[in-house]
Each structure stands twice: as structure tokens, then as C-alpha cells.
Amino acid sequence: MAEGITLHRVDESNKSEEERIFYDPYAVHFVNPAILEYAAKYPEQAKAAVEQMERLFPGLGNSIRARVRYFDDFVRAAVDEELRQLVILGAGYDTRAYRIEGLKGKVRVFEVDH
């Protein structure tokens, strides 16, 4: 599950700066290289697989992307309000601790998953 969500973060991050709603430069490092190689070698089949998932679970991809953006914005606003501690539950392959400016050295971040 975590890798599937991460694939959406990779896909969004590969869009142009004008088109994407967030940027996660670390997400690609959490995806099985074989999946990335397959998608690069067979882009039409990869696209068909994504479209099949969207037919089975309408709105899932957009929901994942909107959730990432929402929580990124929420954490940034909390940092501006002098957040001192952040607990991320169900962290999976979350990378906020590394990519949200203002967290490093100022906010204690705990990522919890099992």
C-alpha cells in the first residue's frame, strides 16, 4: 500500500512545476526499481494499469494527491505557528520530515508505522 501511494507522489513530482500540486524529490527512492524500469520501458502498459486502477477505484489517485497537498500545507502552516513536535501516524514512506522547509533542527518529528 505504501509503495502504491508513493508511486502517485513520484508521478505528481514528475509533472512540470506549473502543473504539479506538490513536489517530493525523495519518493522515487522508495519505489522498487523494477517497477520504475517497467514503466519507463513500457509506458503504454503502465498507463493502462493506472487507468485500470482508476476504473476500479474512481478518484483514488486524485484523493491521494489532494491528501498529500493538504497535509503539506497544514504542516507548513503549523511550522509558521512555531510547531515544536510533529507525530506522523501511518507514516509508510512519508518524506515530510525531509522535504518540508523549517522542520529540520526546529521540530521533533516522530514517524509511526507498523
TIVO-2410 file (N, C-alpha, C; in nm, 3 decimals):
# residues 114
REC num residu      c1      c2      c3 atome chaine
REC   1      M   0.082  -0.119   0.000     N      A
REC   1      M   0.000   0.000   0.000    CA      A
REC   1      M   0.086   0.126   0.000     C      A
REC   2      A   0.188   0.128   0.087     N      A
REC   2      A   0.274   0.247   0.096    CA      A
REC   2      A   0.343   0.273  -0.038     C      A
REC   3      E   0.384   0.166  -0.106     N      A
REC   3      E   0.453   0.186  -0.234    CA      A
REC   3      E   0.357   0.239  -0.340     C      A
REC   4      G   0.232   0.196  -0.338     N      A
REC   4      G   0.133   0.247  -0.432    CA      A
REC   4      G   0.110   0.396  -0.413     C      A
REC   5      I   0.100   0.439  -0.289     N      A
REC   5      I   0.084   0.582  -0.261    CA      A
REC   5      I   0.208   0.657  -0.305     C      A
REC   6      T   0.324   0.597  -0.281     N      A
REC   6      T   0.449   0.661  -0.321    CA      A
REC   6      T   0.457   0.677  -0.472     C      A
REC   7      L   0.404   0.581  -0.546     N      A
REC   7      L   0.403   0.592  -0.692    CA      A
REC   7      L   0.324   0.715  -0.737     C      A
REC   8      H   0.217   0.747  -0.668     N      A
REC   8      H   0.141   0.868  -0.701    CA      A
REC   8      H   0.225   0.992  -0.671     C      A
REC   9      R   0.304   0.989  -0.564     N      A
REC   9      R   0.391   1.103  -0.533    CA      A
REC   9      R   0.501   1.118  -0.637     C      A
REC  10      V   0.552   1.006  -0.686     N      A
REC  10      V   0.654   1.010  -0.792    CA      A
REC  10      V   0.593   1.069  -0.919     C      A
REC  11      D   0.476   1.020  -0.956     N      A
REC  11      D   0.411   1.067  -1.078    CA      A
REC  11      D   0.382   1.217  -1.071     C      A
REC  12      E   0.329   1.262  -0.959     N      A
REC  12      E   0.299   1.405  -0.944    CA      A
REC  12      E   0.426   1.488  -0.949     C      A
REC  13      S   0.531   1.438  -0.887     N      A
REC  13      S   0.658   1.512  -0.883    CA      A
REC  13      S   0.726   1.520  -1.018     C      A
REC  14      N   0.691   1.429  -1.108     N      A
REC  14      N   0.748   1.431  -1.243    CA      A
REC  14      N   0.678   1.530  -1.336     C      A
REC  15      K   0.568   1.586  -1.291     N      A
REC  15      K   0.497   1.686  -1.373    CA      A
REC  15      K   0.575   1.817  -1.371     C      A
REC  16      S   0.542   1.903  -1.464     N      A
REC  16      S   0.608   2.034  -1.468    CA      A
REC  16      S   0.572   2.112  -1.342     C      A
REC  17      E   0.655   2.209  -1.309     N      A
REC  17      E   0.633   2.290  -1.189    CA      A
REC  17      E   0.497   2.361  -1.193     C      A
REC  18      E   0.455   2.402  -1.311     N      A
REC  18      E   0.328   2.472  -1.326    CA      A
REC  18      E   0.209   2.378  -1.307     C      A
REC  19      E   0.228   2.251  -1.338     N      A
REC  19      E   0.118   2.156  -1.337    CA      A
REC  19      E   0.102   2.081  -1.204     C      A
REC  20      R   0.211   2.054  -1.135     N      A
REC  20      R   0.204   1.971  -1.014    CA      A
REC  20      R   0.151   2.050  -0.893     C      A
REC  21      I   0.094   1.974  -0.799     N      A
REC  21      I   0.042   2.038  -0.677    CA      A
REC  21      I   0.133   2.017  -0.557     C      A
REC  22      F   0.235   1.934  -0.572     N      A
REC  22      F   0.339   1.918  -0.469    CA      A
REC  22      F   0.462   1.857  -0.536     C      A
REC  23      Y   0.573   1.862  -0.466     N      A
REC  23      Y   0.697   1.806  -0.518    CA      A
REC  23      Y   0.764   1.724  -0.409     C      A
REC  24      D   0.790   1.598  -0.439     N      A
REC  24      D   0.857   1.507  -0.345    CA      A
REC  24      D   0.976   1.443  -0.416     C      A
REC  25      P   1.094   1.505  -0.404     N      A
REC  25      P   1.211   1.452  -0.474    CA      A
REC  25      P   1.262   1.320  -0.417     C      A
REC  26      Y   1.215   1.282  -0.300     N      A
REC  26      Y   1.263   1.161  -0.234    CA      A
REC  26      Y   1.179   1.038  -0.265     C      A
REC  27      A   1.057   1.057  -0.309     N      A
REC  27      A   0.963   0.945  -0.328    CA      A
REC  27      A   1.019   0.837  -0.420     C      A
REC  28      V   1.086   0.876  -0.524     N      A
REC  28      V   1.138   0.779  -0.622    CA      A
REC  28      V   1.232   0.677  -0.557     C      A
REC  29      H   1.296   0.713  -0.449     N      A
REC  29      H   1.390   0.624  -0.381    CA      A
REC  29      H   1.320   0.516  -0.299     C      A
REC  30      F   1.189   0.526  -0.283     N      A
REC  30      F   1.113   0.428  -0.206    CA      A
REC  30      F   1.036   0.330  -0.294     C      A
REC  31      V   1.051   0.343  -0.425     N      A
REC  31      V   0.980   0.257  -0.519    CA      A
REC  31      V   1.075   0.151  -0.572     C      A
REC  32      N   1.027   0.030  -0.583     N      A
REC  32      N   1.104  -0.080  -0.638    CA      A
REC  32      N   1.157  -0.040  -0.776     C      A
REC  33      P   1.288  -0.043  -0.796     N      A
REC  33      P   1.345  -0.002  -0.926    CA      A
REC  33      P   1.288  -0.080  -1.044     C      A
REC  34      A   1.249  -0.204  -1.023     N      A
REC  34      A   1.192  -0.284  -1.132    CA      A
REC  34      A   1.061  -0.222  -1.181     C      A
REC  35      I   0.982  -0.165  -1.092     N      A
REC  35      I   0.857  -0.101  -1.132    CA      A
REC  35      I   0.887   0.023  -1.215     C      A
REC  36      L   0.983   0.101  -1.172     N      A
REC  36      L   1.020   0.222  -1.247    CA      A
REC  36      L   1.076   0.186  -1.384     C      A
REC  37      E   1.158   0.082  -1.390     N      A
REC  37      E   1.215   0.038  -1.517    CA      A
REC  37      E   1.105  -0.010  -1.612     C      A
REC  38      Y   1.009  -0.086  -1.559     N      A
REC  38      Y   0.898  -0.134  -1.640    CA      A
REC  38      Y   0.820  -0.016  -1.698     C      A
REC  39      A   0.788   0.080  -1.611     N      A
REC  39      A   0.710   0.196  -1.656    CA      A
REC  39      A   0.785   0.275  -1.763     C      A
REC  40      A   0.917   0.285  -1.750     N      A
REC  40      A   0.997   0.357  -1.849    CA      A
REC  40      A   1.005   0.279  -1.981     C      A
REC  41      K   1.015   0.148  -1.970     N      A
REC  41      K   1.030   0.064  -2.089    CA      A
REC  41      K   0.897   0.042  -2.162     C      A
REC  42      Y   0.789   0.033  -2.083     N      A
REC  42      Y   0.656   0.006  -2.139    CA      A
REC  42      Y   0.555   0.112  -2.092     C      A
REC  43      P   0.571   0.236  -2.136     N      A
REC  43      P   0.484   0.342  -2.085    CA      A
REC  43      P   0.336   0.322  -2.115     C      A
REC  44      E   0.304   0.263  -2.228     N      A
REC  44      E   0.163   0.241  -2.262    CA      A
REC  44      E   0.098   0.139  -2.168     C      A
REC  45      Q   0.172   0.032  -2.136     N      A
REC  45      Q   0.119  -0.069  -2.044    CA      A
REC  45      Q   0.107  -0.012  -1.903     C      A
REC  46      A   0.204   0.070  -1.863     N      A
REC  46      A   0.198   0.132  -1.731    CA      A
REC  46      A   0.078   0.226  -1.722     C      A
REC  47      K   0.056   0.301  -1.829     N      A
REC  47      K  -0.059   0.392  -1.832    CA      A
REC  47      K  -0.190   0.314  -1.826     C      A
REC  48      A  -0.195   0.203  -1.897     N      A
REC  48      A  -0.316   0.119  -1.896    CA      A
REC  48      A  -0.341   0.063  -1.756     C      A
REC  49      A  -0.236   0.026  -1.685     N      A
REC  49      A  -0.252  -0.025  -1.548    CA      A
REC  49      A  -0.307   0.082  -1.456     C      A
REC  50      V  -0.258   0.204  -1.472     N      A
REC  50      V  -0.307   0.316  -1.391    CA      A
REC  50      V  -0.454   0.342  -1.422     C      A
REC  51      E  -0.489   0.340  -1.550     N      A
REC  51      E  -0.628   0.362  -1.590    CA      A
REC  51      E  -0.720   0.252  -1.537     C      A
REC  52      Q  -0.670   0.129  -1.535     N      A
REC  52      Q  -0.749   0.017  -1.481    CA      A
REC  52      Q  -0.774   0.038  -1.332     C      A
REC  53      M  -0.673   0.082  -1.258     N      A
REC  53      M  -0.690   0.109  -1.114    CA      A
REC  53      M  -0.791   0.222  -1.094     C      A
REC  54      E  -0.787   0.321  -1.180     N      A
REC  54      E  -0.881   0.434  -1.168    CA      A
REC  54      E  -1.024   0.388  -1.196     C      A
REC  55      R  -1.041   0.293  -1.288     N      A
REC  55      R  -1.175   0.239  -1.313    CA      A
REC  55      R  -1.225   0.159  -1.192     C      A
REC  56      L  -1.135   0.083  -1.130     N      A
REC  56      L  -1.173   0.003  -1.014    CA      A
REC  56      L  -1.199   0.089  -0.891     C      A
REC  57      F  -1.119   0.193  -0.875     N      A
REC  57      F  -1.128   0.281  -0.758    CA      A
REC  57      F  -1.132   0.427  -0.804     C      A
REC  58      P  -1.247   0.471  -0.855     N      A
REC  58      P  -1.257   0.607  -0.910    CA      A
REC  58      P  -1.216   0.714  -0.808     C      A
REC  59      G  -1.130   0.803  -0.852     N      A
REC  59      G  -1.088   0.915  -0.768    CA      A
REC  59      G  -0.975   0.886  -0.672     C      A
REC  60      L  -0.929   0.762  -0.667     N      A
REC  60      L  -0.826   0.726  -0.571    CA      A
REC  60      L  -0.699   0.807  -0.590     C      A
REC  61      G  -0.651   0.816  -0.713     N      A
REC  61      G  -0.527   0.890  -0.739    CA      A
REC  61      G  -0.537   1.037  -0.699     C      A
REC  62      N  -0.646   1.101  -0.738     N      A
REC  62      N  -0.665   1.241  -0.702    CA      A
REC  62      N  -0.681   1.259  -0.551     C      A
REC  63      S  -0.745   1.163  -0.487     N      A
REC  63      S  -0.762   1.169  -0.342    CA      A
REC  63      S  -0.626   1.161  -0.272     C      A
REC  64      I  -0.540   1.071  -0.318     N      A
REC  64      I  -0.406   1.057  -0.260    CA      A
REC  64      I  -0.328   1.187  -0.278     C      A
REC  65      R  -0.332   1.242  -0.397     N      A
REC  65      R  -0.256   1.365  -0.427    CA      A
REC  65      R  -0.310   1.484  -0.348     C      A
REC  66      A  -0.442   1.494  -0.338     N      A
REC  66      A  -0.501   1.604  -0.261    CA      A
REC  66      A  -0.466   1.593  -0.112     C      A
REC  67      R  -0.465   1.471  -0.063     N      A
REC  67      R  -0.430   1.449   0.078    CA      A
REC  67      R  -0.285   1.489   0.105     C      A
REC  68      V  -0.195   1.453   0.015     N      A
REC  68      V  -0.054   1.492   0.031    CA      A
REC  68      V  -0.043   1.643   0.037     C      A
REC  69      R  -0.108   1.712  -0.057     N      A
REC  69      R  -0.102   1.858  -0.060    CA      A
REC  69      R  -0.163   1.920   0.066     C      A
REC  70      Y  -0.278   1.867   0.107     N      A
REC  70      Y  -0.346   1.920   0.226    CA      A
REC  70      Y  -0.255   1.912   0.348     C      A
REC  71      F  -0.198   1.795   0.372     N      A
REC  71      F  -0.113   1.780   0.491    CA      A
REC  71      F   0.019   1.854   0.479     C      A
REC  72      D   0.072   1.867   0.358     N      A
REC  72      D   0.191   1.951   0.340    CA      A
REC  72      D   0.159   2.095   0.381     C      A
REC  73      D   0.047   2.147   0.332     N      A
REC  73      D   0.007   2.284   0.366    CA      A
REC  73      D  -0.019   2.298   0.516     C      A
REC  74      F  -0.084   2.198   0.575     N      A
REC  74      F  -0.114   2.201   0.717    CA      A
REC  74      F   0.014   2.206   0.801     C      A
REC  75      V   0.111   2.122   0.766     N      A
REC  75      V   0.238   2.119   0.839    CA      A
REC  75      V   0.314   2.250   0.820     C      A
REC  76      R   0.316   2.303   0.699     N      A
REC  76      R   0.383   2.432   0.676    CA      A
REC  76      R   0.321   2.543   0.761     C      A
REC  77      A   0.188   2.545   0.768     N      A
REC  77      A   0.119   2.647   0.849    CA      A
REC  77      A   0.152   2.628   0.997     C      A
REC  78      A   0.159   2.504   1.042     N      A
REC  78      A   0.193   2.477   1.182    CA      A
REC  78      A   0.337   2.518   1.213     C      A
REC  79      V   0.427   2.500   1.118     N      A
REC  79      V   0.566   2.544   1.137    CA      A
REC  79      V   0.569   2.696   1.153     C      A
REC  80      D   0.489   2.765   1.075     N      A
REC  80      D   0.481   2.911   1.087    CA      A
REC  80      D   0.426   2.953   1.223     C      A
REC  81      E   0.348   2.865   1.285     N      A
REC  81      E   0.290   2.893   1.418    CA      A
REC  81      E   0.382   2.841   1.530     C      A
REC  82      E   0.506   2.810   1.493     N      A
REC  82      E   0.609   2.763   1.588    CA      A
REC  82      E   0.582   2.623   1.642     C      A
REC  83      L   0.541   2.535   1.555     N      A
REC  83      L   0.524   2.394   1.589    CA      A
REC  83      L   0.654   2.342   1.650     C      A
REC  84      R   0.644   2.263   1.756     N      A
REC  84      R   0.764   2.209   1.819    CA      A
REC  84      R   0.776   2.058   1.804     C      A
REC  85      Q   0.663   1.991   1.780     N      A
REC  85      Q   0.666   1.846   1.768    CA      A
REC  85      Q   0.561   1.801   1.668     C      A
REC  86      L   0.596   1.704   1.585     N      A
REC  86      L   0.506   1.651   1.484    CA      A
REC  86      L   0.509   1.499   1.491     C      A
REC  87      V   0.393   1.436   1.502     N      A
REC  87      V   0.381   1.291   1.500    CA      A
REC  87      V   0.304   1.253   1.375     C      A
REC  88      I   0.365   1.172   1.292     N      A
REC  88      I   0.302   1.126   1.168    CA      A
REC  88      I   0.264   0.980   1.188     C      A
REC  89      L   0.134   0.954   1.197     N      A
REC  89      L   0.085   0.818   1.215    CA      A
REC  89      L   0.062   0.752   1.081     C      A
REC  90      G   0.092   0.623   1.072     N      A
REC  90      G   0.078   0.554   0.945    CA      A
REC  90      G   0.173   0.612   0.842     C      A
REC  91      A   0.295   0.640   0.885     N      A
REC  91      A   0.391   0.716   0.805    CA      A
REC  91      A   0.427   0.648   0.673     C      A
REC  92      G   0.431   0.516   0.670     N      A
REC  92      G   0.469   0.448   0.546    CA      A
REC  92      G   0.600   0.504   0.492     C      A
REC  93      Y   0.599   0.548   0.368     N      A
REC  93      Y   0.719   0.607   0.307    CA      A
REC  93      Y   0.708   0.759   0.303     C      A
REC  94      D   0.650   0.817   0.405     N      A
REC  94      D   0.634   0.961   0.413    CA      A
REC  94      D   0.771   1.029   0.417     C      A
REC  95      T   0.783   1.142   0.349     N      A
REC  95      T   0.912   1.214   0.344    CA      A
REC  95      T   0.901   1.357   0.394     C      A
REC  96      R   0.791   1.391   0.459     N      A
REC  96      R   0.773   1.530   0.504    CA      A
REC  96      R   0.886   1.579   0.592     C      A
REC  97      A   0.937   1.493   0.677     N      A
REC  97      A   1.045   1.534   0.769    CA      A
REC  97      A   1.167   1.585   0.693     C      A
REC  98      Y   1.182   1.543   0.569     N      A
REC  98      Y   1.299   1.581   0.489    CA      A
REC  98      Y   1.270   1.692   0.389     C      A
REC  99      R   1.145   1.705   0.347     N      A
REC  99      R   1.118   1.799   0.238    CA      A
REC  99      R   1.040   1.924   0.278     C      A
REC 100      I   0.985   1.928   0.399     N      A
REC 100      I   0.914   2.047   0.442    CA      A
REC 100      I   1.013   2.142   0.509     C      A
REC 101      E   1.029   2.257   0.447     N      A
REC 101      E   1.124   2.355   0.499    CA      A
REC 101      E   1.081   2.403   0.637     C      A
REC 102      G   1.178   2.415   0.726     N      A
REC 102      G   1.150   2.465   0.860    CA      A
REC 102      G   1.139   2.358   0.966     C      A
REC 103      L   1.132   2.232   0.925     N      A
REC 103      L   1.124   2.124   1.024    CA      A
REC 103      L   1.260   2.088   1.082     C      A
REC 104      K   1.359   2.076   0.995     N      A
REC 104      K   1.491   2.030   1.037    CA      A
REC 104      K   1.552   2.122   1.143     C      A
REC 105      G   1.586   2.060   1.256     N      A
REC 105      G   1.653   2.133   1.362    CA      A
REC 105      G   1.561   2.215   1.451     C      A
REC 106      K   1.434   2.228   1.412     N      A
REC 106      K   1.340   2.310   1.490    CA      A
REC 106      K   1.224   2.229   1.546     C      A
REC 107      V   1.187   2.123   1.478     N      A
REC 107      V   1.069   2.046   1.515    CA      A
REC 107      V   1.110   1.900   1.536     C      A
REC 108      R   1.068   1.843   1.647     N      A
REC 108      R   1.091   1.699   1.670    CA      A
REC 108      R   0.985   1.624   1.591     C      A
REC 109      V   1.029   1.536   1.502     N      A
REC 109      V   0.938   1.461   1.417    CA      A
REC 109      V   0.946   1.313   1.453     C      A
REC 110      F   0.829   1.255   1.478     N      A
REC 110      F   0.817   1.113   1.507    CA      A
REC 110      F   0.730   1.051   1.398     C      A
REC 111      E   0.784   0.949   1.333     N      A
REC 111      E   0.707   0.877   1.231    CA      A
REC 111      E   0.672   0.740   1.288     C      A
REC 112      V   0.544   0.708   1.289     N      A
REC 112      V   0.497   0.583   1.348    CA      A
REC 112      V   0.428   0.501   1.240     C      A
REC 113      D   0.471   0.377   1.226     N      A
REC 113      D   0.409   0.285   1.133    CA      A
REC 113      D   0.434   0.144   1.184     C      A
REC 114      H   0.361   0.051   1.130     N      A
REC 114      H   0.393  -0.088   1.167    CA      A
REC 114      H   0.365  -0.181   1.052     C      A
***
